[in-house]
Amino acid sequence: MTFEIIKKNYERKLWNKQMVKTAVIKGVITDKQYKEITGETYEP
């Protein structure tokens, strides 16, 4: 799983914010990338 795939899945509504947040928790993407994908600041 990469940032690009997660971003595409979110844009296609295949992923929701909680799923993106889980990717941050697992270390797949950073909190800055979370903001880039969702437009919101990551809060644990």
Secondary structure by P-SEA (a helix, b strand, c coil): ccaaaaaaaaaaccccaaaaaaaaaaccccaaaaaaaccccccc
